Amino acid sequence: MGSGLKAANLSLSSPDEVKWQVAFWAVIPLALGTMTQPVGRVFNMPPKYRFWLRSSPILCVGDILYFLIRVMTAYFRVPERSWRHLKEELAYRYRDEDWSKAPKEVEKAALGRWILILLGSIPCQTIKLMAMRGIPLTQTLAMMYFLSLVFGEGLNTTAEAIYRNYHAMHAARSPPYIHHPEFEFVKQSCHYVQAAIIWFVPIRILLFILLSISGEEDVWQYRDKWDLIDKLSISYIMGLTLVMVPIGSGRPFWKGLRVRLSYPTIFDAYRWLSETKFGRLFGIPKDSEEQRYLILFVFNFTLTGFGYAYIFDSMGTVNPPWVGIFG
């Protein structure tokens, strides 16, 4: 018994394992780099929502699909062998930007963005996480951020090269009959995803803490059940996120469901946070719709930290010694 506990302690303290602090703080630069990247309108929503929306890796990937779907839809509606539809979509996405003015903000200058990406060690952190073993979920989240960052930089560079003239960008915007209806999928499905995340995560953490306090010798004997719950919850959240696009959320059924799920009790408990301290700190008016995204960001970031601290299992993970050169 004693030797078993000793072996377990040695295993937990092994330098070759991935500690939760290493995994968590390696993802943060990727998230911040993606959130602060100027990529025009995310899901065609005002630029003021961009920072909060891109804090979610799922929404980052969703925005890539959203842009590609818009371009492909335009080509299907008016087939032609040219770059016109892509240029029109870029002009439509970046219609709030003016690259012709000087001097530019650092984040809107191509060289400035690339320097910030390198100084933030974003490529290094990505390589570091991809080299580790036994952390597939963290690697998936990191890759979502990184792909979104690379795709966004490609859009920025292309749009800036094509539309250095602000008036030329507005002239290139396609007429109304070319553009298909807006999906508005984030705004409409945010309620469902929000409810799924808000209810699942604290319950998951609470159950784990209760099992730990109860004196179980091996909490991870329930690991198979945890894995099943995790897979179901992730499938549920991603399913809701994707399903909202084709079916539309404006129908009476979804509208009624939204009313019931929009503001769960546990969510209301955090409303005061943004309406008082955080709302003022970020300069967000109390009655602004941006409050919703601020609350969701603060809530998810806090629970992500607790999730890594209490749920992350380092057993079986591998942290190669050579990744230390990346920080």
N, C-alpha and C positions, 0 to 999 in steps of 0.2 A: 504493500500500500504506500509506504513512505517512499520507496524507490520509484514508484509510478508517478507520484506527485513531483518528485525531484526531476524526473525525466521531462515531465510536462513543463515545469518551470524553465528548464534549460532550453526546451524547444521554443517556448514563448520569447525567451531572451536571445535567441539566435540572431546574429547579425545578418544572416542570409535571408531572413524573412522580411516581408514588406509590412512595416508598421503602418497603422492607420494614419498617423500624422504625415508620413511620407506620401501616401497616396492622396490624401486630402489636399495638402498644400501644393502638390504638383499640378492638380487640376485648376487651382485658383488662377494662376497666370493665364491659362487658356481661356477661362471664362471671362476674365476682365478684358483680355485682348479682344475677344469677340464682341463683348458688350460695348466697348468704346469705339469700335470700328465704324466709320461713317459709310453706310451702305444704302443711302437713300431711304425710301419708305419700306418698312418691313410689313408684309401683308397689306400694303397700300394704306397703312395707318400713319398718322402724323409723326414726324421725326421725334417728337418729345416722348413717344412711347418706345422708341427703338431700344434704348438702354435696358429697360425692364423686360421687354419681350425676349431679347437675345440672351437673357440670363438663363433661359431654359434651352438645353441642348436639343430637346425634341422640337421646339419651335424654330430653332436655328435650321435644322434639317428640313422642317416643314416649309420654311421660307424659300429654301433652294427649290423644292418641288413646286411651290407656288409660282415662282418666276418661270421655271421651265414649262409648266402647264400653260401659263398665259401665252408664252411664245409659240408653243406647239398648237394651241387652239387658234391663234391668229393665222398660222400657216394653213391649218385645215380649213378655215373659213375662206381665206383668199390665197389659194396656192400660187406661189411664184418662186422662181429661182433667183433670189436676191436676199440681201441682209436687211431689207427694209423693216420687216416685222421685229427683228431683234433690236434694231436701232430705235424703233418707235417704243418698244417696251422699256429700253434703257432710258429714253427721254421721259417716259411716263413715270418711271420709278424715281429718277433723280430730278424731278421737276422743281424741287425746293432748293437745289444746289446751284451755286454760281461760282464756277471755277475761274472765271475771267478776272475776278477782282484780285487785287494785290495790296498788301501782302496777305497770304493765306494763313489760316490756322495750321498749326503743325500737323494735326491729324488729317488734314485735307490735302496736304502735299505728299505726293507719292514717296519721295525720299524720306520725308519725316516719318511716315507710317512704317516704312520698312525698318528704319533705325529703331523705332519704338518696339517693333516686333522682336528684333534681335536683342535689344537691351532687356526686354521682358523675359528673355530666355524661353520664348514659346516653342521654337523648334527643338531646343534641348530638352524641355520638359516632356514634349511629345515622344521623342526618342527614348527618354528615360522610362516613361510609362509603358511604351510598347515593348521594351526589352524585359520587363518584369513578367512573372508567371503567376497564375492563380488569382488574378484580379480582372476577370473578363468584363464585369459591369463597369468598373472604373475606366478600363481601356476603351470601352464603347463610348462612354460619355466624353472622354478626352478626344477621341477621333471625331465625334460629332462636332465638337467645338472647332477642332483643327480644320476639318473639311469646310465648315462654314466660313472660317477665317480666310482660307485660301480661295474659296469661291467668291467671297465678297471682295477680296483684293483684285481678283480677275475682273469682276464687274466694275470696280472703281477705275482700274487702269484703262479698260476698254471705253467706258463712258467718258472719261476725261480726255482720252485721245480723240474721240469722235466729236465731242461737244465742248470744245474750249470756248466757244461763243455761246453765251447764255441765251440769246435770242434765237439762235439756231436750234437749240434744244427744244424750246417751246414751239417753234415752227414745225419740228419733226414729230410732235405728238400726233398720233393717229386720230382721225375724226371719230365721233361717237359710234358710228355704225360698225367700225372695225373692232372696237373693244367689247369683249364679252362681259356679262354682268360680274360684278365683284363678288368674290367668294365670302369675304368678311368672316372667314372661318374662325379666326382667333377670337374675335370679339364675341361671337355667338357660342362657341364651344368652350370658352374659358371657364364657364360656370361648371360644366360637367367634369373637366379635367381637374379643376380647382377642388371640387367636392371630393373626387376620388383620392387625390393626394392628401388633402387635409384630414380626411377621416382615417385613411389607412396608416400613414406614417406614425402618428402618435400612438395608435393602438399597437402597432408592431413594436415600437420601442418600449411601451409600457409593459407589454407581456414579457418581453425579454428581461426587463429589470425585475419584474415580480418573480420570475423563475430564478434569477440570480439571488434575490433576497431570501427565497424560500429554502435555500440550503441544498439545492440539487448538486450532486457531486459532479455531474457533467451536463451542463446546460446544452451542450452541442449534441446531445443524444436526440434532440428535437430538430437537428439540422435539416433532415429530409423534409420535414413539415415546413420549416422556414423557407426552404428553396421552392417548394410548391406554392406557398403563399406569395413569395416574391414574383415568381413567373406569372401567376394569375393576375396579380395587381399590375405588373408592368404591361401585360397584354391588355388588360382592361383600360389602362390610361392611354396607351398608344392606339388602341382600337377606337376609343371615343374621339381621340384627336383626328384620326384619319377618316372615320365614318362621317364626321360632321361636314366634310367637304362636298361629297356628292349628293347627300340627301337634303342638305340645307336645314338650318335650325329654326327657320321662321314659321314652320308649320305649327298648327295648334297643339299637337301632341308634345312636340319638343319644347314649345313655349311653356306649356303647363309643367313639364318636367323641370324646366329651368327655374321656374318660380319656386319649386319645392327644394331644389338643390343649390340655389344660388348662394344663400347665406346660412350655412349650417351654424348651429349654436357655437361650436368651437371656433368658427371663423369670426363670429361677432365679438368674441372676447379679445381679438387682436385689432379691432377697428380703431379703438381709442389711440393705439400706438401711432398710427400714421396721421390721424386727425390732429394730434397734439404735437408731440416732439418731432417725429420723423418727417411729417408733412411740412412743418416749418423749416426744418433743417435743409430739405431739398427744394424749398420754395414752391411747394405744390399747394394750391388752394384747397381748402377743406372740402368743398363740394365738387372738386374736379374728378373726372372719371379716372384720371391717372392714379388716384388713391388706390384703386383696386389692384393695379399692377405693383405698386409699391408695397402694399400689404402682402401680396403673394410672394414677392421677391424676399422680403424680410423673413416671412414665415418659412419659406422653403430653404433659404440659406441657413437659418438657425437649426432647422430640423436635419439638414444635411450634415452639419457639424456633429450633432448629437448622434445621428445615425452611424457615422464613421466611428465615433468614440465608443458606442455601446454595441454595435452590430457587426462591424467589420471583423472578419476572422482572418488572422494572419497565418494560421496553421495550413501548411501545404503550399504557401506562396514562396516565390523565389525572387530575391533581389540581387541580381548579378553584381559583383564587386566593381566591375568596370564602369557601371553607370554613375559612379561617384564623380567622374570627370564632368558630368553635366550639372552638378550642384545637388 
